[in-house]
Amino acid sequence: MLKAAIWVGSARRDVRAFPENARRRAGYEIYRLQQGYDPTDWKPMSSVGAGVQEIRIHAEREHRVVYVAKFDEGIYVLHAFEKKTQKTMRSDIDLARKRLRDVVRDRAHQKAGPGKR
């Protein structure tokens, strides 16, 4: 059974804006995650949060898809962007970190149930 891909913020739209070959690769890598496999090229993103990883896509330009797959309900795709410098920009890290906080907060509220927030 495939794990759900849960898109956070503009992540889906951002992946769709990738050039065709990078977009295809991102789709393939996310599908691997849904099947329970690691992406073919990834690295941990502890600067964003525990369990967060990035898929590294090498096309004409570099692209990244930041996700967290440690939750039972699915893979949260937090952020997707074109990498323009050697080092990941602080704004990309901050946005992924904010979206992770939002996911954790929303999950806590859902577990609390109605009227227990």
C-alpha angles and dihedrals in degrees: 000000000000120000113234119258106224113196117211124205113325095339095115092047090047093053090048088056092058116106111271098261093047091046091052091049091049090052092050093049093048089049089054088053091050089054091053098257129122118251114260093246120024144133135198117262101205088159086071098041147294113308094011116135137176129223111222114216118190112198129131082311132018119265131184135201115196117204146157119218102174096100121091096226095061153293113304111213101206105177143353126195148151111258110225102173137041091254122054109253117252090234091060092049092047093049093049090047092051092049091049090052089050091051092049091047094048092048090052091051092049092051091049089058130211116330095012099090 
